[in-house]
Every structure is written in structure tokens, then in C-alpha cells.
Amino acid sequence: MARNQLLKAPPYPVEQALKRLGDNLRTARIRRNNTIEEVAEKIGTGRRAVMDAEKGKASTGMGVYAALLWVYDLLEPFDDLANPAKDEQGLIFASAKQKTRARKSAGLGNDF
């Protein structure tokens, strides 16, 4: 029994995104004519971790996914994931919380 419900049954969009990523990683490996063993050795892990990543398993660590992207020279777009400057919803929330006018703080007085 999985302790983490995300690993047991991830939300469908998460599951599909991981599966697509795994498929893409497998395609990248095959196009480069690398075996699972070769790639595992390059990133310093076991073949099971590479196989699990290529299956899109939610239990595979982000480090494995990032290392595979690095091996295939596909890591650059990873830098743009969750970019706060491109987070439209977050920017809307942030602008709604911004002050509409500036006020001086009362500060502490010397009247005791």
C-alpha cells in the first residue's frame, strides 16, 4: 500500500504529462542509440530508475528526470518551468494584493 496517494493515483493530467515525458525520454535515448545501461551509468543511477522514468512513473525522482534531460542536451527548457514571470494566474493574484497608495508608518514616538 502506497503511503503517498499521489504515487498511488496521481491526478489524470499529471499522469499523462509524466507518461508523455517518459515517452519523449525514451525516444531521445533511442535516437542517440544509447542503451538503458549506458544512460544509467552516465547519470550515476541504476537501469531501473531509467526504465521507470521512461514509463513516466510518479515515484521516479525529479533528479532522475532532470539528469536524463541533461544527458540528452534537453535541459534548457527545464529552466523555464514554473517561471514566476510567466505565471499569469500568480501575477493576477499578486497585482490584486498590491497597495493602491503609499502610507507612512506612524513609527514609534518618544512620548512615554
N, C-alpha and C positions, 0 to 999 in steps of 0.2 A: 504494500500500500504506500503510495507516494505521500510524503508529508506536505509537499507543496502542491496545491491544487493547480497552479499554473503549469507545472510539469506534467501533471496527470491529464488535464484537459484545458489547454490554452484557448483563449478566445479564437474563433474561426479566422478572423483577419490576421492574427499573429501566427497561427499555424500555417496559413497559406503563404505568408511572407517568408517564413523560415524555410518552407518547402521550396519556394522559388529560389531563394538564396542558395540552398543546398544544391539544387539542380544546376544553377549557374556556376557554382564552385566546381562541381563535377565536370561540367563542360569545359571550364578553363583548364582543369588538370589534364583532361584527355587531349585537348587541342595542343597542349605543350608536351604531350607524350610522356607524362610523368606517371609513375605508379603510385599507389597509395603509400607504399612503404617509403619511397623516395621523398614524398612530400612530408610525411610524418617525421622523417629524420631531419629534414630541413627546418621544421618548426619546433623540433625537440619534444615531440609527443609520440604516442603510440598510434598504430594504424586504426584502432577502434575509434579514437577521437576524430580522425579524418573521416572515417566512414559515417559516424554519427552526424557530423556537420553536413556531409553530402546528402544525408537523409533529411536534414532540416530539423533535427531533434531539439526540442526546447531545453533539454537538460545539458546540451553542449555549451560550454562556457564561451562568453564573448571573446575571450582571449584567443581561443582556437579559431573562431570565425575571422577575427582581425588578422591573425597570423597567416591564415590561408589567403586572405585578400592581399597581404603583403607579398607573399611568395609569388603570386600571380601578377604582381605590379598593378593591383586594382584598389589599393588602399586610399588613394587620393579622394574619391567621392565620400569615403567614410568620415573625412574631416568635416564635411558639411551636414552630417546627421545631427539633428536637434539643434541646429544653428539658431541662437536666440534672435538674430536679426531677421530670420525668415519665419519665425513663429507668429503667424498672423493673429491667431486667437490670443496668444500670450501678450502680444503688443496691444491688442484692443483692451484686454484687462488692465494692463499697465497704464495705458493712457486714461482709462476711466478712473483710476485711483490717483492720478496726478492732481496736485493742488491747482486751483484755479487762480489763486492770488497769494502773494507772499505776505507773511506777517512777521513782525519782530517778536522775539520771545520776551516775555516780561523780565526774565532774568531774576537774579537774587538781589535784593536790596540790602542796605546796611542798617535798616530800621529794626532795632530789637527792643 
